[in-house]
Amino acid sequence: QVQLVESGGGLVQAGGSLRLSCAASGRTFSSYVMGWFRQAPGKEREFVAARSWTGVNTFYAKSVKGRFTISRDNAKNTVYLQMNSLKPEDTAVYYCAAAEHITLSGLEYDYWGQGTQVTVSS
């Protein structure tokens, strides 16, 4: 079992920045691929970013590439999502998740956090 707890969400103006954190506990964190997903009201959950434990494999959704950065500190069992140049369309509940292999499909992630709200005002 892996337990995931997100933090760092909040309200920010367009053009601003936020850093989300996801603290993991339980089974060996470093062996898992970590991903971030988001779900806006009335929309399906969508992939945001994913990173293998070494960082060799890192993927981003087209909508966030160049603005968001996923990183992880395996010593602290924590994964981060640095979000810059935020837009109103980035407003959503953001979830971190853990998977056994690199994948962009939420269906293949085994563990999920409870989510943290990000609201970007125009």
Disulfide bonds with the S-S distance in Angstrom:
Cys22-Cys96 1.92
